[in-house]
Amino acid sequence: MNKNETLNLINKCVRDLNGYHLEPRNVPIKLNQNENPFDWPVAIKEEIAKFCIERPWNRYPAFIPAELKELLAKHVGLESSNVIAGNGSNEMLSVLMMSLVHEGSKVIICEPTFTVYRLLSTGKGAECISVNLTNDLEFNIPELIKTLATNPEALVILCTPNNPTGASLDESEIRSILDIHRGFILIDQAYIEFGGYDAIPLLKEYPNLIITRTFSKAFAGAGLRIGYLLGNSDVIAQINKIKLPYNINFLTEHIAGTLLKNYSLQQETIQTLIAERDSMFSFLKQMPFDKVYPSMANFICIRCSAKKELLSYLQENGILVRDVSSYPKLENCFRLSIGTPYENEQFKLIVKNFFGIN
């Protein structure tokens, strides 16, 4: 058997995909991955280091991370039976797809949005139906509702606040979708701590609602890789059957629990990032960009006809942002993650220099 014959044994829907990829680049200021730029307090790191020394590494973690589930449930105001924890919210998305999607299924997404939704849906053989955002990059609710009417059992995925645009759905908009749709609705709220409507109270009213969250953004745990999924307890019990055993290692479980117990320490940095985002938005509006889009997340989407030249100039000066111009409706756009006050001031200085503004 030759190589081509071997590759043909791989599912065609997978072979046809363009993989999710990010070019590694080393620069002093990284504003391209929506990371929280503030590291954890030393006291937390020291407590974790002590645990690493004392805990036997040759033993499996708990089969069910009961304590972590209890802490997560308390954090969001639910019961532990409403929670699944996993290796980043991306694993939770994958588990959800295995539970709800099969060949011939339909998955509705509002684009531009997080590309992994289409990647996972297509990889499962589903038909991915796109509802474009408006020209102002807001959710197009009338068009979405029209699409739901002809696809009553489709899985709907809504990222709010949306990555990479920052747009957010309010309570009435989410309810207008939940009230008419009979299929499952996934709301990805990876950035909810920075703004937008928190949809968790709706879980008690709508058994077809599922919410995913992450430690990667507000919790400053991008390197930790932990996320969680919330839903009706009966639905969670079914989805939990397909989750891999021991999907969270004992160190990740302990660190996540420690972060939850010390969440008050994170709140100050979250408020700092919100203030920095609003300040950055005001600055960007004064610059000669084509469009600066309002955001409820820790990033801002910007349209610039000189995008290629600006991104090159930024990189030459040690600043990396994310080129999102290949996304639908985002021609000449880039996404700017909010950094530390120092990093943000450096970005502002370089941008003013680029445009020749004193």
C-alpha positions as CSV (number, residue, x, y, z in Angstrom):
1,M,0.0,0.0,0.0
2,N,1.4,3.4,-1.0
3,K,1.1,6.6,1.0
4,N,-1.8,8.0,-1.0
5,E,-3.8,4.8,-0.4
6,T,-3.0,5.0,3.3
7,L,-4.2,8.6,3.5
8,N,-7.4,7.7,1.7
9,L,-8.3,5.6,4.7
10,I,-8.6,8.8,6.8
11,N,-12.2,10.2,6.8
12,K,-12.6,12.4,3.8
13,C,-14.2,15.2,5.9
14,V,-11.0,15.3,7.9
15,R,-8.7,15.2,4.8
16,D,-10.6,18.2,3.4
17,L,-10.1,20.3,6.4
18,N,-7.6,23.2,6.9
19,G,-6.2,22.6,10.3
20,Y,-6.2,25.2,13.1
21,H,-2.7,26.7,13.2
22,L,-0.8,29.6,14.6
23,E,2.8,30.5,13.5
24,P,5.1,30.7,16.5
25,R,6.9,34.1,16.7
26,N,9.1,35.4,19.5
27,V,8.5,39.0,20.3
28,P,8.7,41.1,23.5
29,I,5.0,42.0,23.5
30,K,2.4,39.4,22.5
31,L,-1.0,40.8,22.0
32,N,-2.2,38.1,19.6
33,Q,-3.7,35.3,21.7
34,N,-6.3,36.9,24.0
35,E,-4.2,35.9,27.0
36,N,-4.5,37.5,30.4
37,P,-1.1,39.4,30.6
38,F,-1.0,39.2,34.4
39,D,0.7,36.2,36.0
40,W,-0.5,34.5,39.2
41,P,0.6,35.9,42.6
42,V,3.8,34.2,44.0
43,A,1.8,32.9,47.0
44,I,-0.4,30.8,44.8
45,K,2.7,29.4,42.9
46,E,4.4,28.6,46.2
47,E,1.4,26.6,47.4
48,I,1.2,24.7,44.1
49,A,5.0,23.9,44.3
50,K,4.5,22.5,47.8
51,F,1.7,20.3,46.6
52,C,3.9,19.0,43.7
53,I,6.6,17.9,46.1
54,E,4.3,16.2,48.5
55,R,1.8,14.5,46.1
56,P,2.8,11.0,44.8
57,W,3.2,11.3,41.0
58,N,2.9,7.5,40.4
59,R,-0.8,7.5,41.4
60,Y,-3.7,8.3,39.2
61,P,-5.8,11.3,39.8
62,A,-9.3,10.9,41.2
63,F,-11.6,9.1,38.7
64,I,-14.2,11.9,39.3
65,P,-12.7,15.3,40.3
66,A,-15.4,15.7,42.9
67,E,-13.8,18.6,44.9
68,L,-13.1,20.6,41.7
69,K,-16.7,20.0,40.5
70,E,-18.0,21.3,43.8
71,L,-15.8,24.4,43.6
72,L,-16.9,25.1,40.0
73,A,-20.5,24.6,40.9
74,K,-20.2,27.0,43.9
75,H,-18.4,29.5,41.6
76,V,-21.2,29.6,39.1
77,G,-24.2,29.1,41.5
78,L,-25.2,25.6,40.3
79,E,-24.9,22.0,41.6
80,S,-21.9,19.7,40.8
81,S,-24.3,17.5,38.8
82,N,-24.5,20.4,36.3
83,V,-20.7,20.4,35.7
84,I,-18.2,18.6,33.6
85,A,-14.5,19.7,33.8
86,G,-12.0,19.0,31.0
87,N,-8.7,19.7,29.3
88,G,-9.6,23.2,28.2
89,S,-13.0,24.2,26.8
90,N,-11.8,22.8,23.5
91,E,-12.0,19.3,24.9
92,M,-15.5,20.1,26.2
93,L,-16.4,21.2,22.6
94,S,-15.0,17.9,21.3
95,V,-17.0,15.8,23.9
96,L,-20.1,17.8,23.0
97,M,-19.7,17.1,19.3
98,M,-19.2,13.4,20.0
99,S,-22.4,13.4,22.0
100,L,-24.7,15.5,19.8
101,V,-23.3,15.4,16.2
102,H,-23.0,12.6,13.6
103,E,-22.7,12.4,9.9
104,G,-25.6,14.3,8.3
105,S,-26.2,16.5,11.4
106,K,-26.5,20.2,11.0
107,V,-24.6,22.7,13.1
108,I,-25.4,26.5,12.9
109,I,-22.6,29.0,13.6
110,C,-22.6,32.8,13.4
111,E,-19.5,33.9,11.4
112,P,-16.9,35.2,11.8
113,T,-16.3,33.3,15.0
114,F,-13.9,30.8,16.6
115,T,-12.8,28.5,13.8
116,V,-12.6,25.4,15.9
117,Y,-16.5,25.2,15.8
118,R,-16.4,24.5,12.1
119,L,-13.3,22.3,12.3
120,L,-14.9,20.0,14.9
121,S,-18.4,20.0,13.2
122,T,-17.0,19.1,9.8
123,G,-14.6,16.6,11.3
124,K,-17.7,14.7,12.6
125,G,-19.3,14.8,9.1
126,A,-21.9,17.4,10.0
127,E,-23.1,20.1,7.6
128,C,-22.0,23.5,9.0
129,I,-24.5,26.3,8.2
130,S,-23.2,29.8,8.5
131,V,-25.2,32.9,9.5
132,N,-23.1,35.9,8.8
133,L,-22.9,38.7,11.3
134,T,-24.1,42.1,10.2
135,N,-21.9,44.6,8.4
136,D,-21.3,46.1,11.9
137,L,-20.2,42.7,13.1
138,E,-23.2,42.3,15.4
139,F,-25.3,39.1,15.6
140,N,-27.9,39.0,12.9
141,I,-30.8,37.8,15.1
142,P,-33.6,37.9,12.4
143,E,-31.4,35.9,9.9
144,L,-30.5,33.4,12.6
145,I,-34.2,32.9,13.6
146,K,-35.0,32.4,9.9
147,T,-32.3,29.7,9.7
148,L,-33.5,28.0,12.8
149,A,-37.0,27.7,11.4
150,T,-35.7,25.4,8.6
151,N,-33.3,23.5,10.8
152,P,-35.3,22.7,14.0
153,E,-33.0,20.0,15.3
154,A,-29.6,21.6,14.5
155,L,-27.0,22.3,17.1
156,V,-26.5,26.0,17.4
157,I,-23.2,27.4,18.6
158,L,-23.1,31.0,19.9
159,C,-19.9,32.6,21.1
160,T,-20.8,35.5,23.3
161,P,-18.7,37.7,23.7
162,N,-17.7,36.6,20.2
163,N,-14.2,35.8,19.2
164,P,-12.7,37.6,17.2
165,T,-15.2,40.5,17.0
166,G,-16.1,41.1,20.6
167,A,-19.9,41.3,19.9
168,S,-22.2,40.1,22.7
169,L,-25.8,38.9,22.9
170,D,-28.1,40.3,25.6
171,E,-30.6,38.3,27.6
172,S,-33.6,39.1,25.4
173,E,-31.7,38.0,22.3
174,I,-30.6,34.7,23.8
175,R,-34.2,34.1,25.1
176,S,-35.6,34.8,21.6
177,I,-33.5,32.0,20.3
178,L,-34.1,29.5,23.2
179,D,-37.8,30.1,23.0
180,I,-38.2,28.8,19.5
181,H,-35.4,26.3,19.0
182,R,-35.9,22.6,19.9
183,G,-32.3,21.5,19.3
184,F,-29.4,22.0,21.6
185,I,-27.9,25.5,21.9
186,L,-24.3,25.9,23.0
187,I,-23.2,29.2,24.3
188,D,-19.4,29.6,24.6
189,Q,-18.7,32.2,27.2
190,A,-14.9,32.0,27.4
191,Y,-14.7,35.8,27.8
192,I,-17.8,36.4,30.0
193,E,-15.8,37.8,32.9
194,F,-14.9,40.8,30.8
195,G,-18.4,41.7,29.9
196,G,-21.7,40.7,28.4
197,Y,-24.8,38.8,29.7
198,D,-24.0,35.8,31.9
199,A,-26.4,33.1,30.6
200,I,-26.1,30.7,33.5
201,P,-29.5,31.6,35.1
202,L,-31.1,30.4,31.9
203,L,-29.9,26.9,32.5
204,K,-32.7,26.3,35.0
205,E,-35.3,27.2,32.4
206,Y,-34.0,25.6,29.2
207,P,-32.8,22.0,29.3
208,N,-31.4,22.3,25.8
209,L,-29.0,25.0,26.8
210,I,-25.3,24.2,27.3
211,I,-22.6,26.6,28.4
212,T,-18.8,26.3,28.1
213,R,-16.3,28.3,30.1
214,T,-12.5,28.4,30.4
215,F,-9.6,29.2,32.8
216,S,-7.5,30.4,29.9
217,K,-8.7,34.0,29.9
218,A,-9.8,35.8,33.1
219,F,-8.2,33.2,35.3
220,A,-4.8,33.7,33.5
221,G,-4.5,29.9,33.0
222,A,-3.9,29.6,29.3
223,G,-0.9,27.4,30.0
224,L,-3.0,25.2,32.4
225,R,-5.5,23.9,29.8
226,I,-8.7,23.5,31.8
227,G,-12.3,24.4,30.9
228,Y,-15.7,23.3,31.9
229,L,-19.2,22.6,30.6
230,L,-22.5,23.4,32.3
231,G,-26.0,22.1,31.6
232,N,-29.1,20.3,32.8
233,S,-28.0,17.5,35.1
234,D,-29.7,14.8,33.1
235,V,-28.0,16.0,29.9
236,I,-24.7,16.3,31.7
237,A,-25.0,12.7,32.9
238,Q,-25.4,11.5,29.3
239,I,-22.6,13.6,27.9
240,N,-20.3,12.5,30.8
241,K,-20.5,8.9,29.4
242,I,-18.3,9.8,26.4
243,K,-15.8,11.9,28.2
244,L,-12.4,10.1,28.5
245,P,-11.5,8.9,32.0
246,Y,-8.8,10.7,33.9
247,N,-9.0,13.6,31.4
248,I,-7.7,16.0,34.0
249,N,-4.4,15.3,35.6
250,F,-4.1,15.7,39.4
251,L,-1.9,18.8,39.1
252,T,-4.3,20.7,36.8
253,E,-7.2,19.7,39.2
254,H,-5.3,21.0,42.2
255,I,-4.3,24.3,40.5
256,A,-7.8,25.0,39.2
257,G,-9.2,24.4,42.7
258,T,-6.6,26.8,44.1
259,L,-7.5,29.5,41.6
260,L,-11.1,29.2,42.4
261,K,-10.5,29.5,46.1
262,N,-8.4,32.6,45.4
263,Y,-10.7,34.1,42.8
264,S,-10.8,37.4,44.6
265,L,-7.2,37.9,43.7
266,Q,-8.1,37.7,40.0
267,Q,-10.9,40.2,40.2
268,E,-8.5,43.2,40.4
269,T,-6.7,42.2,37.3
270,I,-10.0,41.6,35.5
271,Q,-11.1,45.1,36.3
272,T,-7.8,46.5,35.2
273,L,-8.1,44.8,31.8
274,I,-11.7,46.1,31.4
275,A,-10.4,49.6,32.1
276,E,-7.5,49.2,29.8
277,R,-9.8,47.8,27.0
278,D,-12.1,50.9,27.3
279,S,-9.1,53.2,27.3
280,M,-7.6,51.4,24.2
281,F,-11.0,51.6,22.4
282,S,-11.0,55.4,22.9
283,F,-7.5,55.7,21.6
284,L,-8.2,53.5,18.6
285,K,-11.2,55.6,17.7
286,Q,-8.9,58.6,17.4
287,M,-6.6,56.9,15.0
288,P,-7.2,56.8,11.2
289,F,-8.5,53.3,11.1
290,D,-11.4,52.3,8.8
291,K,-13.4,50.9,11.7
292,V,-12.9,50.0,15.4
293,Y,-15.5,47.5,16.6
294,P,-16.9,47.7,20.2
295,S,-15.9,44.8,22.3
296,M,-17.1,43.1,25.6
297,A,-14.1,40.8,25.7
298,N,-10.4,41.4,26.4
299,F,-9.6,42.2,22.8
300,I,-10.7,44.6,20.1
301,C,-11.2,44.0,16.3
302,I,-9.9,46.7,14.0
303,R,-10.2,47.2,10.3
304,C,-7.3,49.0,8.6
305,S,-6.7,49.4,4.8
306,A,-3.0,49.5,5.6
307,K,-3.2,46.3,7.7
308,K,-0.4,44.5,6.0
309,E,2.0,47.4,6.5
310,L,0.9,48.1,10.0
311,L,1.3,44.5,11.2
312,S,4.7,44.3,9.7
313,Y,5.7,47.6,11.4
314,L,4.4,46.4,14.7
315,Q,6.3,43.2,14.5
316,E,9.5,45.0,13.6
317,N,9.0,47.0,16.8
318,G,8.5,43.9,18.9
319,I,4.7,43.7,19.0
320,L,2.6,40.9,17.7
321,V,-1.2,41.1,17.1
322,R,-3.5,38.6,15.3
323,D,-4.2,38.9,11.6
324,V,-7.9,37.8,11.2
325,S,-8.4,39.0,7.6
326,S,-9.0,35.5,6.3
327,Y,-12.2,35.2,8.4
328,P,-15.5,35.9,6.6
329,K,-16.4,39.6,6.6
330,L,-13.1,40.6,8.1
331,E,-11.1,41.8,5.2
332,N,-8.2,44.0,6.3
333,C,-9.0,43.3,10.0
334,F,-6.7,42.4,12.9
335,R,-7.4,41.6,16.5
336,L,-5.6,43.3,19.4
337,S,-5.5,41.6,22.8
338,I,-5.4,43.9,25.8
339,G,-2.0,43.7,27.5
340,T,-0.6,45.3,30.6
341,P,-0.7,49.1,30.9
342,Y,3.0,49.2,29.8
343,E,2.3,47.0,26.8
344,N,-0.7,49.0,25.8
345,E,1.2,52.2,25.9
346,Q,3.9,50.7,23.8
347,F,1.3,49.7,21.2
348,K,-0.2,53.2,21.2
349,L,3.2,54.8,20.7
350,I,4.1,52.5,17.7
351,V,0.7,53.1,16.1
352,K,1.1,56.8,16.4
353,N,4.5,56.6,14.9
354,F,3.2,54.5,12.0
355,F,0.5,57.1,11.2
356,G,2.9,60.0,11.8
357,I,1.0,61.4,14.7
358,N,2.8,63.2,17.5
